[in-house]
Amino acid sequence: MPAGIRFLLDGKVRELDGIDPTWTVLDWLRGEERRCGSKEGCREGDCGACTVVLAELHRGELRYRAVNACILFVPALDGKALLTVESLSSPGEALHPVQAAMVECHASQCGFCTPGFVMSLLALYESEPAPSRERVNEVLAGNLCRCTGYRPIVEAAGRAFERGGGPRLAAHQAALAAQLFAIARTGTLVVEGAGRRLFAPRTADALADLLLEHPEAHILAGGTDVGLQVTKQHRELHTLVSLGAVEELSEAVRTRTHVEIGAAATYTDALAVLSGPFPSLAALVRRIGSQQIRNTGTLVGNVANASPIGDTMPALLALGASAVLRRGADRREIPLDDFFLAYRSTALQRSEFIERIRLPLPRPGLRFATYKVSKRRDQDISAVCGAFAVTLERGRVREARLAFGGMAATPRRAVACEAALLGKPWTEETVASVLPVLDGEFQPLSDMRASAAYRTLVARNLLRRFQAEAT
């Protein structure tokens, strides 16, 4: 079994051992490797100046994904290939088509953000056919240009594909895949240094055993929240157990009755199975962070985090989702309604973890939508998030599940309002008649994102909007 963290950088195997497992990839690149193309901007995964690309084997195929180096811990590189802006060309070699297009379109001003834009576009160029303008905007939403030079950058994305030639890295894919296969790990990675340690098991059974052995450990999935605890809150995380290498937990699948999303499945993975049965939820997921965040963050991590303003929980509550919890060899499945107990408090017992989320497929007559209200459309935290699932029968409400985030200490259903709707005709007048009931169910707080009065008004209007759109 390989010792230490093993990964590829510019085609060469690199090995790191005895390091602080909470060392970020950005700090390692800039401080240790002197690769200063990756910039430090926000240090919280918002600005994209630190963007790098990871190449990894997935079901025997190579895939390239852009990620934020500033909140990614170095052990996450194990078994992957790391590409930085310095990796794209050598002296005497032609520029990558993305780089050449950036030059031709004059798409760089001060240049600070340029490497991050290049790497985001590289992952797009190497992974997808010629994209729409909407797709380009989506990919670049996580890269900020403080010189306001977005137009030429977007034009450069189109120019790169117009140049033709196909993926530049394709010629090296067979060799890269062989190298990745050669350094693939079969057992648990253990990283110890600076008084901290990280375990990255390869199986769910090994994960369960590690959590029994180390009940004090912090569970690390994508790290989009845990990373901030290190970079922003300066917390000392002494023991971590990573889910990222557990292949059986990285699946998001659709069965005959459910969509099932594993604990290590990223938002990007989940989108592939949510888009068909739940287009409204898929649209919401596309607004959760940037492409870089969705490539590492996990839906199950969003649930386990138990934030009252987490975007996915209202939709999951409205759709009747359940969580499969595991401790050792024991499993139990509970409705998500019973999972959130109080502010940031859940039903998870000591050494227990969420193995997967199960989401029932839509039933005949179900109308569903979820809405996010925030100050910015992209890259922002909700002020209020509402999700509504109503089953109609002959024009009357047979079942209703209304859930909100940002209205209480936990994501919560409006059960009294649901009861008031039952049996009533699905009309604007009916919804208007139950709004006072909805008002009485929540006592939201006023904070930097919204006042209590604003949140109450928004909750009312989201329900009215849903009725209008679902009629």
N, C-alpha and C positions, 0 to 999 in steps of 0.2 A: 504494500500500500504506500502511495507517495506520502512523504513527510512534508509538513508545512503547506502553505498556500501555493498552489501551482497554477499558473495561467500563462497565456501567450501575450507578448508585446512585440509588435513588428516581426512576427514570425519566429521569435525566440522564446524558449521556455524560461520563465522567471519563477523563482521560488523564494518565498518569504517565510521566515519562522521566528518565533519568539517576539512577535510584534504586539503592540496594543491592538486588540481586536476591534476597538472602536475608532481606530485611525481611519479617517476618511480617504477615499481615493484621491480627492482633490489635494489634500495636504500631502499625501505621498507623492503625487505627481510633481507638485510645485516645489516641495521642500526637499525630497530625497532624489528625485529624478531630474530636477531642474527643467521639467517640461512646463513652461510657463504660458503655453498657448491657451490652456484651460484656465479661465479667469475666475477669481473669487469676487462675486458680486453680493448676493443676498445671504448666502450661507444657509438657506432654508428651502431650496428647490423652487424658487419663484422666477428668477430672472433668466435662467438658461445659459448664462455666460460660461458655466463650467461643463456644459454638455459634452459627454463622450459617448462612444458607441460600444456596445458589447455584442460580440458574435458568439453564438452557442449552438450546440446540436440539440434539436428538438424533433423527436420522432424520426431521427436519422437525417433530418434536413438542417441546413444552416439557416439561422435567422439573425438579422441585425436589428438591434433596438437601441434607440437613443435614451440615455439616462442622465440624471443629475449626479455628478461626481461629488458635490459638496455634502450630500447627506448619505452617500453610499459607503458602507464600511468595506475596507480592503478584503476581508474574507469572502465577500460576495463575488470576487473575481475568480475564485477557485473553479477550475475546469472550463473557463471561458477565455476568449480572446478579447483584449482591450485595444481599441483604436482611439487615438487622440488626433488632433489636427496635424500634429507632426508626423503621423503615420501615413499621410496621404500621398506624399511625394518625396523623392530623394533628389539630390543634385543631378542635373542632367535629364531627369524624367519629366514628362509632360504633367501639367496640373490635372487633378481630377476634374471631370466635367463640371461638377458643382463649383469648384474653385474658379475654373475658367469663366463660368457664367457670372459669378460674382464680380470678377474683374471687368468683363465686358459690359455689364449693366451698371457699373459704378455703384455697387451695392454696399460699399463700406465708407463710413465717414471717419469717426474717431478711431474705429477699429477694435475697440474694447470688446464689443459683443460679437464681432465677426466670426471668430472660431466656433462659438456656440451655434450660430446660425448654420455655418458650414456643416457641422456634425449632425444637426437635426435634419438638414436636407440630404446629407449623405445616407442616413438610414432610410429615408424615403426613397431616394434614387436606387439604392441597392436592393430594395425589398418590394417595390410596387411598380405597376405600369404608370404611364403618364397620368398624373392626377388632375382632378378638377381644381379650380381656384378655391372652392370651399375646402377641399382636402388640404391644400397647401396652407390655407389660413389656420386650419385645425392643427396641423403639425407644428406651425410656427407660433402658436398662441403662447407657448411656454418660453419664448425667447424675446426679451425686451431690448429694444433699440432706443436709447435715451436721446439719440440725435434725430429721432422720428424719421428714419429712413426706410420705412417698411415697403413702400411702393417698388423701388428698384430691387429689393431683396425678393419680393414675391415674383417680380419679372424674371429674376435670375433662376428661380425654381423652374419656371416654364422653359427658359432658354437651355438649361441643362438637359432637359428631356428632348428638346428640339435638336440638339447637337447629335443625337443618335449614338449608336455604338453599344447600347445596353449597359447592364451593370459592369462597372470597371473592375470590381473585385471578383467577378465570376471566374476568371481564368485561374484564380488561385484557390477556388473553393474546395476542390478535391484534396489538395495538399493541406489546407487549413482543417478540413474535416478529419483527415487522418491524424493530424497533430492533436486535435482536441480529443479524439478517441484514445490516443496513446496516453494522455494525462488524466483520463477519466478516473474518478475515485470510486471505489466500491464500499469502503467503510466510512465511519464517522470522521469528519475533520475536527481536530481539536487545536485551537489556537490559544496560547497562553503568553501573556506579556504585560508588563506595567501593572502587575497586580490584578489583572482581569483575565477572563477566559471566555471562549466561545466554543460551543459545540454545534456542528452542522451534520446531523444524521442523514442517512440516505433512505430510511424506511420509516413508516408511521409507527411500527412496533418499537424501533430504536428511539424514536422521538418520545413515545409514551414512557419508556423506561427511564430516559434521561430526566424527564420532568418529575418522575417519582423520586429519583435520586437527588435532584436539585430543585426542590419545590420553591426556592427563593428566586429562581432564574427568571429573567425577563424574556418573553417570547418575542422573537424577531421574525417578521415576515418580509414585507418590502422595505421596511425601515423608514418610510416617509413620515412617520410620527416619532419613532424611537430615535431616528437620526437627529431630529430637532431637540430631543432631550439632551443630547450631547453637545450639539453645535450652538444652541441658543440658551438652554437652561443650565448647561455645564454640569450635568448630573454625572455621578460616578456609577456606571453600570458594571458591577463586578462579575456577574455571570449571565451569559446570554445563550439561548438555545434557538438556532435558526431553523426555519421551516423551508427555506428556499431550495434546498437540494432534494426534498422528499417528492419524488416524481408522482407518486400516487395521490398526493394532496394538491398537485398543480393542475389537475384536470377540471375543466368546466364542461359538463356534458348535458345533453337533453335525453331523458328516458321517455318511456311511453306516458308517464304521468307527471314527471317533474323536470325542472332544471336543477341540477346539483352542481354547486360551486365549491371546490376544495379550498382548504385554508391557505394554500400557497398559490392559488390561481390569481393572476393579476387582473386588474380592471380590463386590460387589453384582451386577455384570454376570455374573460366573462362576456365581453361585448359580442364575441362571435356567436354565443348561444342565446343571448338575451334579445338580440336585434329582431329575431323572427317573432317570438310569442309576445314580447313586451317592448315594442318600439318606443313607448314613452319613457320607460326606465332606461333603455339604451341611450336615448337622447340626453337624459340626466347624467348618466355615467360619463358621457363625452364632455361634460362640464366640470367633472371632478378633477381639479388640477390640470396639468398640462399633459401632452403626449408622454413626456419623460416621466411624470408622476404615475400616469396610468400604466406605463411599462414596468413599474416596480411595485407600486402600491397594490393592496389586495382588498377585495370587497369584504372578506371575512375579517380582515384587520380593522376595517371601518366599523364593523359590528362590535368586535371585541373591545375596541377603544371606548365605546359606549358614550360618545359625546352627544349631548342633547341637540347639537346642530350638525351631526353627521348626515350627509346627503342621502345615503341609501336606505337608512332604517325606516323612515316613514313609508316608503314604497314597499319594503319587505313586510312591514306590519300590515299594511292595507291588503296585500296579496296573500296573507295567511302563511308566511314562511315559517319554517321550523329550523332549529339548530341541532345538529348531532354533536353531542359532547362526549369526550373520551377521557378517561382516567385509567392508566394502565391498560388492562384488557377489557375494562367495563365501558359500555356505551349507554347513553340515554339520549332520547330525542325529546326536546321540549318545544312548545310553540314560542315564537319570538316574543309574544305578548308577555311571557313569564320570565324572559331573560333579563330585562332591564329592571333593576330593583330600586335604585336611587341614583343620584348624580354620580356618574362614573363608577357605579357599583352594579355588578351582574351576578347571575346565578352560578357562575363558575366556581367550583370548589378548588381547594388547594391541589396543585399538580394536574388539574383538568384543563383541557383545551378544546376549542371548537374544531372539529374535524372537517365539517362541511355545512353549508347552508342548503336546505331543500325548499324549492319554490314550486308550488303546484301550478301546473299549466292552466291557462284560462279555460273556464267552463262556458258552455253556451249561455248567452245573455249577459255576460260580464262586460261592463264598461269600466275602463281603468285609465287613469292619467296621473302623472306626478309633476309638480311644478316647483321650481326653485326661484326664490326672490332674493337677489343680492345687489349690492351697489354696482358691481361690474358683472358682465355676463360671464366672462372667463376668469379663471384664476382668483376666485373670491369665495369666501365662506358665506353660507346662507344667513340671512336674517330670519327668514321663515321658509320652511320646506313643507309642502302639503302633498298628500297622496290619497287618492280616492278610488275605491273599488265598489261598484254598485251592480248588483244583479237584478235585472228587470224581468217581470213576467206580466204580459198583457198590459204594459205601460205602468205597472206599479212596482214599488221597491220590495223585492223579496228578501234581499240581503244587502247590508251596507257596512263597509269598513272604511272609516275616515281616520287618517293618521297625520300627525304633525311633528315637525322638528322645530326647535327654537321657541316653543311655547311653554315648556315646562323643564323640570330638572332632568327628564329623560325623554327620548322619543316616545310619543304616547298616542293612543287612539282616543277619539271623542265618542265614548260609548253611549252617553246619554243622547247625543245628537243622532247617532246611528239608530238607537231605539225609536226616536221620534220620527224617523223617516219610514220605518217599516210599515208596509201596507198602504202607504200614501202614493198618489199619482206622482210620476216623475216630472214635475212642472216647476216653473220659476216661482209660482206662488207657494208651493210646498217648501221649497228651499228657503224662501223668505220667512216662512212661519217658524222654521227651526233655528234660525240664526240667533235668537236670544238664548236658546239652549246651548248653542256652541259657545256663546260669550261666557256663560257661567262655568264652563268646564276647565278653563285655563286662567292662570294669573301670571302672564309673562312678565319678564324683567325688562327694564330699560337699561341699555348698555350702549357701547360705541357703535353698534351696528344698526340699532333701531330702538325706538321707544316702545313701551308696553302698548300704548294706544295704537301706534302704527301696526304692530304685530297683530293685534286683535282685529283691526280693519282688514289687513291683508288676509288673514285666515278666513274671514267672512267672504271676501271677494274671490278667493281661490275656489271656494265651494260653489259660489255662484257661477264662476267661469266654467267649472267642470260641468255643472248642470247644462249650461248653454251648449258646450261643445259635445256633450255626450247624449244629446237629444236627437 
